[in-house]
Amino acid sequence: MLLAFHILLAACGQAPAEDVASQEILLETDFSEIDSWPEKLDMENGTAVQLTNDGYELSSNSAAYVWGFSEESYGDVVLETAVNQLSAEHNNAYGLVCRASSADSRNGYYFLISGDGLVSIRRVERNLSSPIVDWTPHSAVRQGARTNQLRAICAGEYLAFYVNNQLVAEGEDGRFASGLVGFAASGSEDGSVQVTFTDFSIRAAQIARE
């Protein structure tokens, strides 16, 4: 059964550039099942991806990104999750990823927030991170060791990012059409990052045309 609803106006009153219909659920998880998502510990680089009693935890002791991606590939999707920052340092980056090329590559579209209240949409390709929407402060982000609700839209070339139901960034890029989805986090030269993602869902997405 088609479960369609429209991503409407953001709570702050800004209208999105595209009207995107979020359709049937493709995946829904609270990460409570054993082996439901990939886990990886890298002591040399100080990174960890692991399932815990609280959700899917990513941590990094440096500015190196750590990520956890799905096994299946998706095209046009709406991703949604809650993320709780556990670490104290505010200078970091973490969030959702769509259209990643492989589980061993950072390539893809990144929808990121930071503990000090910034947002960005980025294209990562060949280990280079290019801004589609550069780092910008936004009042929708709950700063520090708090929980934020994230929604990322990848529909055609349209990319949009919502934080706590507010549209915070949007743009267009046609480099990646499909790929894996998941999560990423990075610390900084100032300190480490530790975040836990919960209640993750993937829905099919379609741009509504008149």
C-alpha positions, 0 to 999 in steps of 0.5 A: 500500500502506498503510504504517501505524504508530502514534505511540506513547508519547514517549521521556520516558514521556508518553502523547499525548492522541490515538493517531494513525495515520501512513499513506501517504507523500504527499511525501518530499524531500531538497531536492536537485532544482532548483526543488523548493521556492519560493525568495525573496530579500527584501533590504529585509526581510533575509530569504531562502528558498533551496535549497542543497547542504545543504537548504532554508535560511531566514534572517531578520535580524530578528524578522520571520518568513520562510517557505517553503510547499508548492504543494499543500494538505493536511488531516490530516498528519504532517510530519517533518524534520531542522533544523540551526541555523547561526546563533549567536544562541539567541533565535529561532524556527523549525520546521514549519507546517501548514494555511497559507492561502497562500504569501503569508500567515503564517496556519496552525499553527506548531510551533516550537523556539528555540535556547535550548531552548523549544517552542511550538505557535501559531496565526497568523491575520491577522498575530497569533500566538496560543499553543495551547501557549505558549513552554515550556522542554524538555530534548528540544531540542538548543540552539544551532547543532545539529541537531534532529529535528522531527515535527508532527501535524495530525489533525482538531483535534488538534495535537502536536509531537515533538522528537527523538522526545519529545512536547513539546507538544500541544493542540486548535484547529479554526480551520484544516482544511487548507492548505499545509505547510512551514517558518518561521523568525524572528530577534529583536531580539538577532540573526538566524537561519539554519537548514537543513531536510533530509529532509522527509516528509509522511504522511497522518494519522488519529486511531485510534478504538476 
